[in-house]
Amino acid sequence: MMKFGAKLVGGAFLGAALLAGSALAEDASLSLSIKDHRFSPAEIRAPANTAITLTVKNLDKTPEEFESKPLRVEKVIAGGGETTVHIHPLSPGKYRFFGDYHEATAEGFLIVE
């Protein structure tokens, strides 16, 4: 009886691992850059209800802060540096992000569809 229970537990772990692997495969990978205190592209798109991995490269020599209140993200990126931002699955909508050090020019939107 213990062998049967062990098989069930092992099968449950295998099933969970397969589900986690397929969930990872469905993550959206996006990237954008900062140059002359502007985001490029200024709009990025992602599917709804999908985790997002966003890579942000700062091509300027000075630091910039990638910030978004609705996305609950705030990261300083050194001049010439790069960072990765992990965003939880989102409902459809338009989510603003900006460069806190140059908010007048560094602004963009994540469009979730």
C-alpha positions in Angstrom: 0.0 0.0 0.0 2.9 2.4 0.7 4.3 1.7 -2.8 0.9 2.6 -4.3 0.9 5.9 -2.3 4.4 6.7 -3.3 3.5 6.3 -6.9 0.6 8.7 -6.5 2.8 11.2 -4.8 5.5 10.8 -7.4 2.9 11.2 -10.2 1.6 14.3 -8.5 5.1 15.9 -8.4 5.7 14.9 -12.1 2.3 16.4 -13.1 3.1 19.6 -11.2 6.5 19.8 -12.8 5.1 19.4 -16.3 2.5 22.1 -15.6 5.2 24.5 -14.3 7.3 23.8 -17.3 4.4 24.5 -19.7 3.6 27.7 -17.7 7.2 28.9 -18.1 7.1 28.2 -21.9 4.1 30.5 -22.1 5.8 33.6 -20.5 6.1 36.6 -22.7 9.6 38.0 -23.1 9.8 41.7 -24.1 12.6 44.2 -24.3 13.0 47.9 -24.6 15.9 50.4 -24.4 16.4 53.9 -23.0 18.3 56.3 -25.3 18.4 60.1 -25.0 16.1 59.7 -22.0 13.3 58.1 -24.1 12.0 54.5 -24.2 12.2 52.6 -27.4 9.7 51.3 -28.3 7.4 53.6 -26.4 4.7 51.0 -26.5 5.2 47.3 -26.0 2.5 44.7 -26.2 1.9 41.5 -24.2 -0.9 38.9 -24.0 -3.3 39.1 -21.1 -3.0 36.6 -18.2 0.6 35.8 -19.0 3.7 36.4 -16.9 6.1 38.9 -18.5 9.8 39.0 -18.4 10.9 42.5 -19.5 14.6 43.4 -20.3 15.4 47.1 -20.1 18.7 48.3 -21.5 20.0 51.8 -20.6 22.0 53.0 -23.6 22.6 56.4 -22.0 25.7 57.2 -20.0 23.6 58.4 -17.0 21.4 56.3 -14.8 17.6 56.1 -15.2 14.9 54.6 -13.1 12.3 52.4 -14.7 9.1 52.9 -12.7 5.5 52.0 -12.9 3.0 52.4 -10.1 0.3 50.1 -11.7 3.0 47.4 -12.4 4.5 47.9 -8.9 8.0 48.2 -10.3 10.8 50.6 -9.4 14.4 49.8 -10.6 17.4 52.0 -11.1 19.4 51.1 -14.2 23.0 52.3 -14.3 24.3 54.1 -17.4 25.2 51.4 -20.0 23.4 48.9 -17.8 20.6 46.4 -18.1 18.0 45.0 -15.8 15.3 42.3 -15.9 11.8 43.1 -14.6 9.3 40.2 -13.8 5.7 41.3 -14.1 2.9 39.1 -12.9 0.0 38.1 -15.3 -2.2 41.2 -16.0 -5.7 41.8 -17.2 -6.2 43.6 -20.5 -5.4 47.3 -20.2 -2.9 50.1 -20.8 -0.2 50.3 -18.1 2.1 53.4 -17.9 5.8 53.2 -17.1 8.3 56.1 -17.0 11.8 57.1 -16.2 11.7 58.8 -12.9 14.8 60.9 -13.5 13.5 62.3 -16.8 9.7 61.8 -16.6 9.0 64.6 -19.1 10.6 62.5 -21.9 11.0 59.0 -20.7 7.4 57.6 -20.8 5.9 54.5 -22.3 3.0 52.1 -22.1 2.6 48.3 -21.8 -0.5 47.3 -23.8 -2.0 44.1 -22.5 -4.5 42.4 -24.9 
